[in-house]
C-alpha cells in the first residue's frame, strides 16, 4: 500500500513538474491559469488531467483540438513515480527520504528544462542551493558540504573558461556551474568528485553517441542531465565511494 501511495504521489508531482517545465521558461505563473492545451488554449478538464491515465485514454491527444500532446508528459509522470518508489525502498520511511525526494525531483525538473530549452533557470537552482546550505548546517557536516559546493562549482567554472580555448567554441555554460554548486552542497566533496567523473563518461558515451547517430557532430548537448545522472549514481553508491576515500 505504501509503495502504491508513493508511486501515485510521484506521478502527481510529475504532472506538476510538467506544468513547471512548460511555464517557467516562458515566465508564466505556475498557479494560474489552470492547466490548458498549449496548442488550442482550451482549459483541460479535471478528468483529462489525471496523471498517466488521462494521456493513455486520450491516446496522447487534446480532447478539443485533437493535436498531439507531447509524450514527455507521461514520461515525466512515470519517471517521477518510479523515482519516488525507488527512494522509498532505498532510504526507508524517514526524514532523509524527504530530503532526497526534494533534491532529485529538483534535479529532474532542472534537467528536463535544460533538455528542452538549453537554459538553467536561476530561480529554480538558487533556492535549492539555499536549502542545501541550511541542511548542511543543521544535519550534515557543513565543512564537507561547503567544500563540495565550491569544489564542484569551481571545477566546472574552470572548464567553462578553458573550453573555448581548447575547443575553439563555447563548451559548457554558467548554468552548469550553478548545478554543480547545487550538487556539491547536497553531496559533499567526495561524491561531487565522483559525480563529475561519472557525468563526463556519460556525456562522452551517451551524448557523443547521440550526436553520431543524428549526424550532428559539433552541436551543443545539454550537460545538466549528465551531471544529474552522475549525482544520482554517485549517491546510490555513496557507501563504496566514501569507503574508497578512507583507504
C-alpha positions as CSV (number, residue, x, y, z in Angstrom):
1,X,0.0,0.0,0.0
2,X,2.8,2.4,0.9
3,X,4.6,1.7,-2.3
4,X,1.4,2.5,-4.3
5,X,0.9,5.7,-2.4
6,X,4.4,6.9,-3.2
7,X,4.2,5.9,-6.9
8,X,0.9,7.7,-7.3
9,X,2.2,10.7,-5.3
10,X,5.3,10.8,-7.6
11,X,3.1,10.8,-10.7
12,X,1.0,13.7,-9.3
13,X,4.2,15.6,-8.6
14,X,5.4,14.7,-12.1
15,X,2.2,16.3,-13.5
16,X,3.1,19.4,-11.6
17,X,6.7,19.3,-12.8
18,X,5.3,19.2,-16.4
19,X,3.5,22.5,-15.7
20,X,6.7,24.0,-14.4
21,X,8.8,22.7,-17.3
22,X,6.4,24.4,-19.8
23,X,5.6,27.6,-17.9
24,X,8.8,28.6,-16.1
25,X,10.9,29.2,-19.2
26,X,8.0,31.3,-20.6
27,X,7.6,33.3,-17.4
28,X,4.0,32.1,-17.0
29,X,2.6,31.6,-13.5
30,X,2.6,28.0,-12.3
31,X,-0.5,28.7,-10.2
32,X,-2.9,30.5,-12.6
33,X,-4.4,29.9,-15.1
34,X,-5.3,26.3,-14.7
35,X,-4.0,23.6,-17.0
36,X,-4.6,24.3,-20.7
37,X,-3.7,22.9,-24.0
38,X,-0.6,24.6,-25.3
39,X,-1.9,24.4,-28.9
40,X,-5.6,25.5,-28.8
41,X,-5.6,27.1,-25.3
42,X,-8.7,25.2,-24.0
43,X,-8.8,24.5,-20.3
44,X,-8.1,20.9,-19.5
45,X,-11.0,19.2,-17.7
46,X,-10.1,17.6,-14.4
47,X,-10.8,14.1,-15.8
48,X,-8.4,14.8,-18.6
49,X,-5.7,15.8,-16.2
50,X,-5.3,12.5,-14.2
51,X,-1.6,11.6,-14.3
52,X,-0.6,8.8,-16.7
53,X,-4.2,7.6,-17.1
54,X,-5.6,10.6,-19.0
55,X,-2.8,10.6,-21.5
56,X,-3.4,7.0,-22.3
57,X,-7.2,7.3,-22.5
58,X,-6.9,10.3,-24.8
59,X,-4.3,8.5,-27.0
60,X,-1.9,11.4,-26.4
61,X,-4.2,14.0,-28.0
62,X,-6.1,17.0,-26.8
63,X,-9.8,16.3,-26.5
64,X,-10.7,19.6,-28.1
65,X,-8.3,20.3,-30.9
66,X,-7.0,16.7,-31.4
67,X,-3.4,17.8,-31.6
68,X,-0.8,15.5,-30.2
69,X,0.2,16.0,-26.5
70,X,3.9,15.5,-26.1
71,X,4.9,12.1,-24.9
72,X,7.2,14.0,-22.5
73,X,4.2,14.5,-20.2
74,X,3.5,10.8,-19.5
75,X,7.3,10.0,-19.4
76,X,7.9,12.6,-16.6
77,X,4.8,11.4,-14.7
78,X,6.0,7.7,-14.8
79,X,9.6,8.6,-14.2
80,X,8.8,10.7,-11.1
81,X,6.6,7.9,-9.8
82,X,9.4,5.5,-10.2
83,X,11.8,7.9,-8.6
84,X,9.6,8.3,-5.5
85,X,9.2,4.5,-5.3
86,X,12.9,3.8,-5.6
87,X,13.8,6.4,-3.0
88,X,11.3,5.0,-0.6
89,X,12.7,1.5,-1.0
90,X,16.3,2.8,-0.8
91,X,16.0,5.1,2.1
92,X,13.1,3.8,4.0
93,X,10.4,6.0,5.5
94,X,12.4,8.6,7.4
95,X,13.4,12.3,7.3
96,X,16.3,11.6,5.0
97,X,13.8,10.3,2.4
98,X,12.1,13.6,2.1
99,X,15.4,15.4,1.7
100,X,16.4,13.2,-1.3
101,X,12.9,13.4,-2.7
102,X,13.3,17.2,-2.9
103,X,16.8,17.1,-4.2
104,X,16.4,14.5,-7.0
105,X,13.0,15.9,-8.0
106,X,14.6,19.3,-8.4
107,X,17.4,17.8,-10.5
108,X,14.8,16.1,-12.7
109,X,13.0,19.4,-13.2
110,X,16.2,21.3,-14.0
111,X,17.4,18.6,-16.4
112,X,14.3,18.5,-18.5
113,X,14.2,22.3,-18.7
114,X,17.8,22.2,-19.9
115,X,17.0,19.5,-22.5
116,X,14.1,21.4,-23.9
117,X,15.5,25.0,-23.7
118,X,19.3,24.8,-23.2
119,X,18.7,27.1,-20.2
120,X,19.2,26.6,-16.5
121,X,16.8,28.9,-14.5
122,X,18.4,30.7,-11.6
123,X,15.0,30.9,-9.8
124,X,14.9,27.1,-9.7
125,X,18.5,26.4,-8.8
126,X,19.3,29.0,-6.2
127,X,16.5,28.1,-3.8
128,X,17.8,24.5,-3.9
129,X,21.3,25.7,-3.0
130,X,19.9,27.7,-0.1
131,X,18.1,24.6,1.1
132,X,21.3,22.6,0.8
133,X,23.2,25.1,2.9
134,X,20.6,25.1,5.6
135,X,20.7,21.3,5.7
136,X,24.5,21.3,5.7
137,X,24.5,23.3,9.0
138,X,21.5,21.6,10.6
139,X,22.0,18.0,9.7
140,X,25.3,17.3,7.9
141,X,29.0,18.2,8.3
142,X,28.9,21.8,7.0
143,X,32.7,21.9,6.1
144,X,32.4,18.8,3.9
145,X,29.4,20.1,2.1
146,X,30.6,23.7,1.6
147,X,33.9,22.4,0.3
148,X,31.8,20.1,-2.0
149,X,29.8,23.1,-3.3
150,X,32.9,25.2,-4.1
151,X,34.8,22.3,-5.5
152,X,32.1,21.2,-7.8
153,X,31.3,24.8,-8.9
154,X,34.9,25.7,-9.2
155,X,35.9,22.8,-11.4
156,X,33.0,23.4,-13.8
157,X,33.7,27.1,-13.7
158,X,37.3,26.4,-14.9
159,X,36.0,24.2,-17.6
160,X,33.7,26.9,-18.8
161,X,36.6,29.3,-19.0
162,X,39.0,26.9,-20.6
163,X,36.8,25.0,-23.1
164,X,36.5,27.9,-25.6
165,X,40.3,28.0,-25.9
166,X,40.6,24.2,-26.2
167,X,37.6,23.6,-28.5
168,X,37.5,26.9,-30.3
169,X,33.9,27.4,-29.2
170,X,31.9,27.6,-26.0
171,X,31.6,24.2,-24.4
172,X,29.8,24.4,-21.0
173,X,27.8,27.3,-19.7
174,X,27.3,29.3,-16.5
175,X,24.2,27.2,-15.8
176,X,26.3,24.1,-15.5
177,X,28.3,25.9,-12.8
178,X,25.1,26.6,-10.8
179,X,24.0,23.0,-11.0
180,X,27.5,21.8,-9.9
181,X,27.2,24.1,-6.8
182,X,23.8,22.5,-6.1
183,X,25.2,19.0,-6.4
184,X,28.2,19.8,-4.3
185,X,26.3,21.3,-1.4
186,X,24.0,18.3,-1.2
187,X,26.5,15.5,-1.9
188,X,29.7,16.8,-0.3
189,X,33.2,16.9,-1.7
190,X,33.8,13.2,-2.0
191,X,30.6,12.5,-4.0
192,X,30.9,15.6,-6.2
193,X,34.3,14.3,-7.4
194,X,32.7,11.0,-8.5
195,X,29.8,12.9,-9.9
196,X,32.0,14.9,-12.2
197,X,33.8,11.8,-13.3
198,X,30.7,9.8,-14.0
199,X,28.9,12.7,-15.7
200,X,31.9,13.2,-18.0
201,X,31.8,9.5,-19.0
202,X,28.1,9.6,-19.6
203,X,28.4,12.8,-21.6
204,X,31.0,11.3,-23.9
205,X,29.4,7.9,-24.3
206,X,25.7,8.8,-24.5
207,X,25.9,12.4,-25.7
208,X,28.6,11.7,-28.2
209,X,26.7,8.6,-29.3
210,X,23.5,10.6,-29.9
211,X,25.4,13.2,-31.9
212,X,27.0,10.4,-34.1
213,X,23.7,8.7,-34.7
214,X,21.9,12.0,-35.6
215,X,24.9,13.2,-37.6
216,X,25.1,16.4,-35.6
217,X,28.7,16.4,-34.7
218,X,29.8,19.7,-33.2
219,X,26.3,20.6,-32.0
220,X,25.7,21.6,-28.4
221,X,24.3,19.0,-26.0
222,X,22.7,19.8,-22.6
223,X,25.1,18.8,-19.9
224,X,22.9,19.2,-16.9
225,X,21.1,15.8,-17.4
226,X,24.5,14.1,-17.2
227,X,25.5,16.0,-14.1
228,X,22.2,14.9,-12.5
229,X,22.6,11.3,-13.6
230,X,26.2,11.3,-12.3
231,X,25.0,12.7,-9.0
232,X,22.3,10.1,-8.7
233,X,24.7,7.2,-9.4
234,X,27.3,8.6,-7.0
235,X,24.6,8.9,-4.3
236,X,23.4,5.4,-4.8
237,X,26.9,4.0,-4.4
238,X,27.9,6.6,-1.8
239,X,28.9,3.9,0.7
240,X,31.5,2.4,-1.6
241,X,32.8,5.8,-2.8
242,X,33.2,7.2,0.7
243,X,34.9,3.9,1.8
244,X,37.4,4.5,-1.1
245,X,38.5,7.8,0.4
246,X,39.1,6.2,3.8
247,X,41.6,3.7,2.4
